[in-house]
Amino acid sequence: MRSAEDPALSPGRKKASTKRSTRVRIDPARLAAYDLLRAVDRDDAYANLVLPPLLRERNISERDAAFATELAYGTLRWQGLYDQILAPLLSRPIVELDSGIIEVLRLGCHQLLKMRVPSHAAVGTSVDLARTVLTAGPIGLINAVLRKVAAESPDELIAAAVESAPGMTRDSALAVRWSHPEWVVTALREALGTDPGNIEGLLESNNQSAAVTIVARPGRGDRDELVRQGAEPTKWSPWGATLRGGSPAEIPAIREGRAAVQDEGSQLVTLAVALAPLAESLAVAPTHRWLDLCAGPGGKASVLAGLAESVGATLTANELHPHRAELVRRALSGASAHHEVVVGDGRSMSWPPGSFDRVLVDAPCTGLGALRRRPEARWRRQPRDVAGLVTLQGELLSAAIDAAAVGGVIGYVTCSPHRAETVG
């Protein structure tokens, strides 16, 4: 049963525009998915930032957009497993193939193994896609390999891939079965403890599509409005709502900047920083200044700003990268009070010590706790990245301690359960 309708099997679908000119009829959803994978591989693009505007620019229908999203994100999540399945079907190591060929093969595998697109459609449309985006040479290879994949049951292919896992350790088998780098599996297992059910459940959940959660920005938005438009209130955040269907861009509050897409956990972080009690000595004479030390792209900053306004405080939002600082400015543009956005290294800013009542440090991290929403992230990080990030996190935390007033509040946050990034 398909979880997103296959546009190749739907009559009367609207043809979307693309930049390519070809006599091969290729549906726009698969072409968009391929182009996203190429952008992720070639340009280190972030899938969740590239795909929505790509779908809009090509006027892809809502139905086709849902198919493209599941195809692209699912392929990115499961590519480790697919490479292990493809390896024995190829005459040379997969890393020696042109990256475009690899992307087409992975897309075909995802349709066959996870989306359950009928075999003839998955193979045929993959060959058509290859004719559109590649030279003629690899067409036969792609056709032959995907036919071999289609000839076996998904369960048999996955079992064989797991049995051939390098090293034959429990972590290596889990890494292949749930398509994560082995070092990530080990790090998550060490963070969660020894219960094998815990780690396998987490790995499985990382490969599932996440619900879209929205925040009604405090002082600017109204959650009741989101609920009236079909969203469901979140369990913990007083401003959050979960969107069960449709596009966030269709919600007026989001288009007008009064609401935004933001995880409930991210919303709760800002609530904790805003509501944690100040020491009595500071509470009687606060500075009325709050700081978001690593503010880009601005989601938490926009919520903090609204909460600061409610108690007569202002927010300073600092961001190292100018293009991300511009995103913060946009997120704060509808606030009723003036909040400052500055560009600089949070470790070496010139604020006098003790300038802020409340400081949020949303530190750069491996992102191992957000793999469900960032489908390519698991393949980007390497074990060697951890030491440098831990050093950076410690330096940012030290800077936050200096910036906070005596008796103030500091919130240190990472989206990673890696023990080196949390408990040290």
Secondary structure, DSSP 4 states (H G I P E B T S, - for coil): --SS--GGG-TTPPPPP-S---SS---HHHHHHHHHHHHHHHH---HHHHHHHHHHHTT--HHHHHHHHHHHHHHHHHHHHHHHHHGGGSSS-GGGS-HHHHHHHHHHHHHHHTS---HHHHHHHHHHHHHHHS-STTHHHHHHHHHHHHHS-HHHHHHHHHHT-GGG-HHHHHHHHTT--HHHHHHHHHHH-S-HHHHHHHHHHHTSPPPEEEEE-TTT--HHHHHHTT-EE-SS-TTEEEE-SS-GGG-HHHHTTSEEE--HHHHHHHHHHHHSPPPHHHHTS---EEEETT-TT-HHHHHHHHHHHHTT-EEEEEESSHHHHHHHHHHHTT-SS--EEEES-TTS--PPTT-EEEEEEE-----TT-TTT-TTHHHH--TTHHHHHHHHHHHHHHHHHHHEEEEEEEEEE-S---HHHHT-
